[in-house]
Amino acid sequence: MRIHFHGATRTTTGSMYLLEVNGQRLLLECGLYQGRREESITRNCCFPFDPKTLDAAILSHAHIDHCGNFPNLCKQGFAGNIYSTFATRDLASIMLEDSASIQQADAQFVSKKRAKQGKPPVQPLYSATDAERAIRQFVAINYDRPMPIADGVTVTFKDAGHILGSAQVVLDVREGGRKFRWLFSGDIGRPGQDILRDAQPVENVDFLQIESTYGNRVHSSPVDARDELCQLVADTVNRGGKVIIPAFSVGRTQQIVYALNQLTDAGRLPSVPIYVDSPLSTNATEIFRLHPECFDEATYAFLREKGNPFGMTNLTYIRDVAHSMKLNELKEAAIIISASGMAEAGRVLHHLKNHGGDPVNLILFVGYCAEHTLGAQILAGRSPVNILGEPHAIRARVAKIDAFSGHADRNELSAYVKSLTGHIKQTFVIHGEEESALAFGETLKHLLPKSEVTVPVLHQAIEV
């Protein structure tokens, strides 16, 4: 077997790996590369292989850096099946449609600027119609159900505990008279997090391809995170302030809503109005409710005994723009959760513009903010900052809780590796910035002294 590392090598974006086995070509992930504009356009529009030559594709979970370029792949001629879990397929359907809308709006904006310079318009990478057509090629499989997908290749999905429907991809391969098991970790979630089950251990692993997003860092505990959330929110609402929480639509939003539900139900937080102001977050939360098979025991028990874990009498989900704009007029204490998590786009920009200048308010970040994003600037204490093209002073209190991260840290990734059984001959470290990937590679050399550990570079091909 030969593997080509075409994305998320020494970076955390654009996951894409081409496997050649028994004369067939299988694509593992097809994510959007998100980085500098010109580089992103080039890498996303032009595949380093002919999509028409692919026999099948596999998707571990529905985040855009893993699934976001499937519509373009299909548009360029890929006609095979895309295998995923049921929840991943359902989330991908809304994520890809939203991605198409963003690209359409972005292309229109750039085209207007180019028109003033006498240049031709640009086209979006794909349309909402392309996204819908790609979803038709999805074939959904439950966890722990082996499925033959090519000659000599069977796939089994194991829970990864990262987001709803996320999976480790187990490939049992029969090639040239030998058999072996390839494990792609996908993105591994933190153990003990709310809502989802922990990542399942996998047996008899021969080759390991593992993420390293936080391979050089350690998070604080999820229990401490809930206590910290409670204190920060209570301090703000008790003095009549508003809490603005930039949060990613899939995973983090549902996690925060669930935590606030639990804290309110336990009497630790006052019952103040909570608004989830994001159409994508609202749609994603509805999909969460449709997939209780992904929940941990505590969440499933809450669903059976008390009702919707993502719904409270004081909680409102907002889709339409008019309702969103009314939040600007709020006078009383409230909690507003809105995308995006890095405060780079979306409705959260309006809430930061309207409420970020009041010292009584709190801006609370609950996820990773990449360098140079608006979220990173606010966390660094910059004021004023540019919001929607204009400078705005940030006088609100600013805080961050790292422990809500959806990615396992160095110690948790190490524990995950220790849970695996088998004689792991080779290990490939991917999906981490270079410093993190190399650091975790060194950790793995001690954890797996009999395994050859490689941190691939972009487009590197390795024979197995």
C-alpha positions as CSV (number, residue, x, y, z in Angstrom):
1,M,0.0,0.0,0.0
2,R,1.1,3.5,-0.7
3,I,-0.1,6.6,1.1
4,H,0.2,10.2,-0.2
5,F,0.0,13.0,2.4
6,H,-1.8,15.8,0.5
7,G,-3.0,17.9,3.4
8,A,-2.9,18.6,7.2
9,T,0.8,17.8,7.2
10,R,2.6,20.0,9.8
11,T,-0.5,22.1,9.8
12,T,-4.1,21.6,11.1
13,T,-6.0,22.4,8.0
14,G,-6.9,20.8,4.6
15,S,-6.9,17.1,5.6
16,M,-6.5,14.9,2.6
17,Y,-4.7,11.5,2.2
18,L,-4.6,9.3,-0.9
19,L,-4.3,5.5,-0.4
20,E,-3.3,3.2,-3.2
21,V,-4.0,-0.4,-2.5
22,N,-4.7,-3.4,-4.8
23,G,-4.7,-1.2,-7.8
24,Q,-7.4,1.1,-6.3
25,R,-7.3,4.7,-5.1
26,L,-9.1,5.6,-1.9
27,L,-9.3,9.2,-0.5
28,L,-9.3,9.7,3.2
29,E,-10.8,13.1,4.0
30,C,-11.2,16.0,1.6
31,G,-10.9,19.2,3.7
32,L,-10.7,22.8,2.7
33,Y,-7.3,24.4,3.2
34,Q,-7.7,27.6,5.2
35,G,-4.8,30.0,5.2
36,R,-3.4,32.9,3.2
37,R,-5.9,33.8,0.5
38,E,-3.9,33.1,-2.7
39,E,-2.4,29.9,-1.3
40,S,-5.9,28.7,-0.2
41,I,-7.4,29.4,-3.6
42,T,-4.6,27.4,-5.4
43,R,-4.6,24.5,-3.1
44,N,-8.4,24.1,-2.9
45,C,-9.2,24.4,-6.6
46,C,-6.4,22.2,-7.9
47,F,-6.2,18.6,-6.6
48,P,-2.8,16.8,-6.8
49,F,-4.5,13.9,-8.5
50,D,-7.3,13.3,-11.0
51,P,-10.6,13.1,-9.0
52,K,-12.0,10.8,-11.8
53,T,-9.5,8.1,-10.9
54,L,-10.7,7.7,-7.3
55,D,-12.7,4.6,-6.4
56,A,-14.1,5.7,-3.1
57,A,-13.7,8.2,-0.3
58,I,-13.9,8.1,3.5
59,L,-14.8,10.9,5.9
60,S,-14.0,10.8,9.7
61,H,-16.1,13.8,10.7
62,A,-18.0,16.9,9.4
63,H,-15.6,19.8,10.2
64,I,-14.9,21.9,7.1
65,D,-11.1,21.3,7.3
66,H,-12.0,17.6,6.8
67,C,-15.0,17.6,4.5
68,G,-15.2,21.1,3.0
69,N,-13.8,20.3,-0.5
70,F,-15.9,17.2,-1.3
71,P,-18.4,19.3,-3.5
72,N,-15.4,20.5,-5.6
73,L,-14.0,16.9,-5.8
74,C,-17.4,15.6,-7.1
75,K,-17.8,18.6,-9.4
76,Q,-14.4,17.7,-11.0
77,G,-15.5,14.1,-11.7
78,F,-15.4,11.9,-8.6
79,A,-18.4,9.6,-8.8
80,G,-17.7,7.1,-6.0
81,N,-19.2,6.6,-2.6
82,I,-18.2,8.8,0.4
83,Y,-18.4,6.7,3.5
84,S,-19.2,8.2,6.9
85,T,-21.3,7.8,10.0
86,F,-25.0,8.8,9.9
87,A,-24.5,11.9,12.1
88,T,-21.5,13.0,10.0
89,R,-23.5,12.8,6.8
90,D,-26.3,14.9,8.4
91,L,-23.9,17.5,9.8
92,A,-22.0,17.6,6.5
93,S,-25.2,18.4,4.6
94,I,-25.6,21.7,6.5
95,M,-21.9,22.5,6.8
96,L,-21.3,22.2,3.0
97,E,-24.4,24.2,2.1
98,D,-23.2,26.9,4.5
99,S,-19.7,26.8,3.1
100,A,-21.1,27.2,-0.4
101,S,-23.0,30.3,0.7
102,I,-19.9,31.8,2.3
103,Q,-17.9,31.2,-0.9
104,Q,-20.7,32.7,-3.0
105,A,-20.7,35.9,-0.9
106,D,-16.9,36.1,-0.8
107,A,-16.7,35.7,-4.6
108,Q,-19.3,38.5,-5.1
109,F,-17.3,40.8,-2.8
110,V,-14.0,40.2,-4.5
111,S,-15.6,40.5,-7.9
112,K,-16.9,44.0,-7.1
113,K,-13.4,45.1,-6.2
114,R,-12.0,43.5,-9.3
115,A,-14.6,45.2,-11.5
116,K,-13.4,48.6,-10.3
117,Q,-9.9,47.6,-11.5
118,G,-11.2,46.4,-14.9
119,K,-10.6,42.8,-14.0
120,P,-12.9,39.8,-14.7
121,P,-15.1,38.4,-11.8
122,V,-14.0,35.4,-9.8
123,Q,-16.1,32.3,-9.3
124,P,-16.8,30.4,-6.0
125,L,-15.1,27.1,-5.5
126,Y,-18.5,25.4,-5.6
127,S,-22.2,26.2,-5.4
128,A,-25.0,25.1,-3.0
129,T,-26.1,22.8,-5.8
130,D,-22.7,21.2,-6.0
131,A,-22.8,20.7,-2.2
132,E,-26.2,19.0,-2.4
133,R,-25.0,16.7,-5.2
134,A,-22.0,15.7,-3.1
135,I,-24.2,14.7,-0.2
136,R,-26.1,12.3,-2.6
137,Q,-22.8,10.3,-2.8
138,F,-22.6,9.7,1.0
139,V,-23.1,6.2,2.2
140,A,-23.7,6.1,6.0
141,I,-22.6,3.3,8.3
142,N,-23.1,2.9,12.1
143,Y,-20.2,2.6,14.5
144,D,-18.7,-0.9,14.8
145,R,-20.3,-2.2,11.5
146,P,-17.5,-3.5,9.2
147,M,-18.2,-2.6,5.5
148,P,-16.2,-3.8,2.4
149,I,-15.5,-0.7,0.4
150,A,-13.0,-1.9,-2.2
151,D,-11.2,-5.1,-3.2
152,G,-9.4,-6.3,-0.1
153,V,-10.4,-3.3,2.0
154,T,-13.0,-3.2,4.8
155,V,-13.8,0.0,6.8
156,T,-15.1,0.1,10.4
157,F,-15.9,3.3,12.2
158,K,-15.0,3.6,15.9
159,D,-16.2,6.5,18.1
160,A,-13.6,9.3,18.3
161,G,-15.4,11.5,20.9
162,H,-14.5,14.7,19.1
163,I,-17.9,16.0,17.7
164,L,-21.2,14.4,16.9
165,G,-20.6,11.4,14.6
166,S,-16.8,11.7,14.6
167,A,-15.0,8.5,14.0
168,Q,-11.7,6.8,14.0
169,V,-11.3,5.0,10.7
170,V,-10.2,1.4,10.9
171,L,-9.1,-0.2,7.6
172,D,-8.6,-3.9,7.5
173,V,-6.5,-4.6,4.4
174,R,-5.7,-7.8,2.5
175,E,-2.9,-7.2,0.0
176,G,-0.5,-9.5,-1.8
177,G,-1.1,-12.5,0.6
178,R,-0.8,-10.4,3.8
179,K,-3.3,-8.8,6.1
180,F,-2.9,-5.7,8.2
181,R,-4.9,-3.1,10.1
182,W,-4.5,0.6,9.4
183,L,-5.9,3.1,12.0
184,F,-6.5,6.7,11.2
185,S,-7.4,8.4,14.4
186,G,-9.4,11.3,12.9
187,D,-9.6,14.0,15.5
188,I,-9.6,12.6,19.0
189,G,-11.8,14.2,21.6
190,R,-11.1,14.9,25.3
191,P,-12.1,12.1,27.7
192,G,-14.8,13.1,30.2
193,Q,-16.3,15.9,28.1
194,D,-20.1,16.5,28.2
195,I,-22.5,15.0,25.7
196,L,-20.3,12.6,23.8
197,R,-18.7,9.3,24.6
198,D,-15.0,8.9,25.0
199,A,-12.9,7.6,22.1
200,Q,-13.1,3.8,21.8
201,P,-9.9,1.8,22.1
202,V,-8.9,-0.2,18.9
203,E,-7.4,-3.6,18.9
204,N,-4.7,-5.2,16.7
205,V,-3.3,-2.0,15.1
206,D,-0.4,-2.5,12.7
207,F,-0.1,1.1,11.3
208,L,-1.2,4.3,13.0
209,Q,-2.0,7.7,11.5
210,I,-2.6,10.1,14.4
211,E,-3.6,13.7,14.8
212,S,-1.4,16.1,17.0
213,T,-3.4,19.3,17.2
214,Y,-2.4,19.8,20.9
215,G,0.5,17.4,20.9
216,N,2.7,19.8,22.8
217,R,0.1,21.2,25.3
218,V,-1.9,20.2,28.3
219,H,-5.4,21.5,29.0
220,S,-7.1,22.1,32.4
221,S,-9.8,19.6,33.4
222,P,-13.4,19.7,32.0
223,V,-14.7,19.8,35.6
224,D,-12.7,23.0,36.3
225,A,-14.0,24.4,33.0
226,R,-17.6,24.2,34.2
227,D,-16.8,25.8,37.5
228,E,-14.9,28.6,35.7
229,L,-17.8,29.1,33.3
230,C,-20.2,29.3,36.2
231,Q,-18.2,31.9,38.0
232,L,-17.5,34.1,35.0
233,V,-21.1,34.1,33.8
234,A,-22.6,34.6,37.3
235,D,-20.3,37.5,38.0
236,T,-21.4,39.2,34.8
237,V,-25.1,38.6,34.8
238,N,-25.4,39.5,38.6
239,R,-24.1,43.0,37.8
240,G,-26.5,43.3,34.8
241,G,-24.0,42.7,32.1
242,K,-24.1,40.7,28.9
243,V,-22.0,37.7,28.2
244,I,-20.9,37.4,24.5
245,I,-19.5,33.9,23.6
246,P,-18.0,33.5,20.2
247,A,-18.4,29.7,19.5
248,F,-18.1,27.3,16.6
249,S,-21.4,26.2,15.3
250,V,-20.8,22.4,15.6
251,G,-19.6,21.0,18.9
252,R,-18.6,24.0,21.0
253,T,-22.0,25.7,20.8
254,Q,-23.9,22.6,21.9
255,Q,-21.3,22.0,24.6
256,I,-21.8,25.5,26.1
257,V,-25.6,25.2,25.9
258,Y,-25.5,21.9,27.7
259,A,-23.2,23.2,30.4
260,L,-25.4,26.3,30.9
261,N,-28.5,24.0,31.0
262,Q,-26.9,21.9,33.7
263,L,-25.7,24.8,35.8
264,T,-29.1,26.5,35.6
265,D,-30.9,23.2,36.4
266,A,-28.6,22.8,39.5
267,G,-29.5,26.4,40.7
268,R,-25.9,27.6,40.3
269,L,-26.8,30.2,37.6
270,P,-29.8,32.5,37.5
271,S,-32.3,31.9,34.8
272,V,-31.4,34.8,32.5
273,P,-32.2,34.9,28.7
274,I,-29.8,32.9,26.6
275,Y,-29.7,33.4,22.8
276,V,-28.0,31.2,20.2
277,D,-27.7,33.6,17.4
278,S,-26.6,31.6,14.4
279,P,-28.6,29.8,11.7
280,L,-25.9,27.1,11.3
281,S,-25.6,26.6,15.1
282,T,-29.4,26.2,15.3
283,N,-29.5,23.7,12.5
284,A,-26.6,21.8,13.9
285,T,-28.3,21.6,17.3
286,E,-31.4,20.1,15.8
287,I,-29.2,17.4,14.2
288,F,-27.6,16.7,17.6
289,R,-31.1,16.0,18.9
290,L,-31.7,13.4,16.1
291,H,-28.6,11.4,17.1
292,P,-28.8,10.2,20.7
293,E,-26.9,7.1,19.7
294,C,-23.8,9.4,19.9
295,F,-24.5,10.6,23.5
296,D,-22.7,9.5,26.7
297,E,-24.8,7.9,29.4
298,A,-25.3,11.1,31.4
299,T,-26.7,13.0,28.4
300,Y,-28.8,10.1,27.3
301,A,-30.3,9.8,30.8
302,F,-31.0,13.6,30.9
303,L,-32.8,13.1,27.5
304,R,-34.9,10.2,28.9
305,E,-35.7,11.7,32.3
306,K,-35.8,15.5,31.9
307,G,-36.1,16.4,28.3
308,N,-34.1,18.2,25.6
309,P,-30.6,18.8,26.9
310,F,-30.2,21.6,24.4
311,G,-33.4,23.4,25.3
312,M,-34.6,25.5,28.3
313,T,-37.5,27.9,28.8
314,N,-35.0,30.8,28.9
315,L,-33.1,29.7,25.7
316,T,-33.9,31.0,22.3
317,Y,-32.5,29.9,19.0
318,I,-32.4,32.7,16.3
319,R,-32.3,32.2,12.6
320,D,-33.7,35.4,11.0
321,V,-31.7,38.6,10.8
322,A,-34.5,40.8,12.1
323,H,-34.6,38.9,15.4
324,S,-30.8,39.0,15.6
325,M,-30.8,42.7,15.2
326,K,-33.2,43.1,18.1
327,L,-30.5,41.8,20.4
328,N,-28.6,45.1,19.9
329,E,-31.4,46.8,21.9
330,L,-31.1,44.5,24.9
331,K,-31.0,46.4,28.2
332,E,-31.1,43.5,30.7
333,A,-28.5,40.8,31.5
334,A,-28.3,38.1,28.9
335,I,-26.0,35.4,27.3
336,I,-25.4,35.6,23.6
337,I,-23.7,32.6,21.9
338,S,-22.8,33.3,18.2
339,A,-20.5,32.1,15.5
340,S,-17.7,32.3,14.5
341,G,-15.5,31.0,17.3
342,M,-12.5,33.0,16.2
343,A,-14.7,36.1,15.7
344,E,-13.6,36.3,12.0
345,A,-17.1,36.4,10.5
346,G,-20.8,35.9,11.2
347,R,-23.2,37.6,13.5
348,V,-20.9,37.6,16.5
349,L,-19.1,40.6,14.9
350,H,-22.3,42.7,15.4
351,H,-22.5,41.7,19.0
352,L,-18.9,42.5,19.7
353,K,-19.4,45.9,18.0
354,N,-22.5,46.7,20.0
355,H,-21.5,45.3,23.4
356,G,-17.7,45.1,23.4
357,G,-17.3,48.7,24.5
358,D,-19.2,48.4,27.9
359,P,-17.0,47.4,30.9
360,V,-20.0,45.7,32.6
361,N,-20.0,43.0,29.8
362,L,-17.9,39.9,29.3
363,I,-16.4,38.5,26.1
364,L,-15.8,34.8,26.7
365,F,-13.7,32.7,24.3
366,V,-14.2,28.9,24.6
367,G,-12.0,27.6,21.7
368,Y,-8.8,28.1,19.8
369,C,-8.2,31.4,18.1
370,A,-5.6,31.3,15.3
371,E,-2.9,33.9,15.0
372,H,-4.0,37.3,13.5
373,T,-7.8,36.6,13.9
374,L,-10.0,39.1,15.6
375,G,-10.4,36.7,18.5
376,A,-6.7,36.5,19.0
377,Q,-6.4,40.3,18.8
378,I,-9.1,40.8,21.5
379,L,-7.5,38.1,23.7
380,A,-4.1,39.9,23.3
381,G,-5.7,43.0,24.8
382,R,-5.7,45.1,21.6
383,S,-8.0,48.1,21.6
384,P,-9.3,49.5,19.4
385,V,-9.8,46.6,17.0
386,N,-11.3,46.7,13.5
387,I,-14.8,45.2,13.4
388,L,-16.6,45.3,10.1
389,G,-14.1,47.7,8.7
390,E,-14.2,50.3,11.5
391,P,-12.2,50.7,14.8
392,H,-14.0,49.8,18.0
393,A,-12.7,50.1,21.6
394,I,-12.9,46.9,23.6
395,R,-13.7,47.9,27.3
396,A,-15.6,44.7,28.2
397,R,-13.9,42.1,30.4
398,V,-12.2,39.4,28.2
399,A,-11.7,35.8,29.3
400,K,-10.8,32.5,27.8
401,I,-11.6,28.9,28.9
402,D,-9.3,26.4,27.2
403,A,-10.7,23.2,28.7
404,F,-13.8,23.2,26.4
405,S,-11.4,22.2,23.5
406,G,-12.7,19.4,21.4
407,H,-9.2,18.0,20.9
408,A,-7.3,15.8,23.2
409,D,-4.1,17.3,24.7
410,R,-0.6,15.7,24.8
411,N,-1.3,13.6,27.8
412,E,-4.8,12.5,26.6
413,L,-3.4,11.6,23.1
414,S,-0.7,9.6,24.9
415,A,-3.3,7.8,26.9
416,Y,-5.2,7.1,23.7
417,V,-2.1,5.6,22.1
418,K,-1.5,3.4,25.2
419,S,-5.1,2.1,24.9
420,L,-4.4,0.7,21.5
421,T,-3.3,-3.0,21.2
422,G,-1.2,-4.7,18.5
423,H,2.3,-4.4,17.2
424,I,2.4,-0.9,15.6
425,K,5.1,-1.0,13.0
426,Q,4.9,2.5,11.6
427,T,3.3,5.7,13.0
428,F,2.5,8.9,11.0
429,V,1.9,12.1,12.9
430,I,-0.4,14.5,11.1
431,H,-2.9,17.4,11.7
432,G,-0.8,19.6,14.0
433,E,1.2,22.7,13.5
434,E,4.9,21.8,12.8
435,E,6.0,22.5,16.4
436,S,3.2,20.4,17.9
437,A,3.5,17.6,15.4
438,L,7.3,17.3,15.8
439,A,7.0,17.4,19.6
440,F,4.3,14.7,19.7
441,G,6.4,12.7,17.3
442,E,9.2,12.7,19.9
443,T,6.7,11.7,22.6
444,L,5.6,8.7,20.4
445,K,9.1,7.5,20.0
446,H,9.2,6.9,23.7
447,L,5.7,5.5,23.9
448,L,6.2,3.2,20.8
449,P,9.9,2.3,20.9
450,K,9.4,-0.5,18.3
451,S,7.5,1.7,15.8
452,E,9.0,3.9,13.1
453,V,7.6,7.4,13.7
454,T,7.3,9.8,10.8
455,V,6.1,13.4,10.6
456,P,5.3,13.7,6.9
457,V,5.7,16.8,4.8
458,L,3.2,18.0,2.2
459,H,2.7,15.5,-0.8
460,Q,5.2,13.0,0.7
461,A,4.4,9.5,-0.4
462,I,5.3,6.5,1.7
463,E,5.2,2.7,0.9
464,V,3.8,0.6,3.6
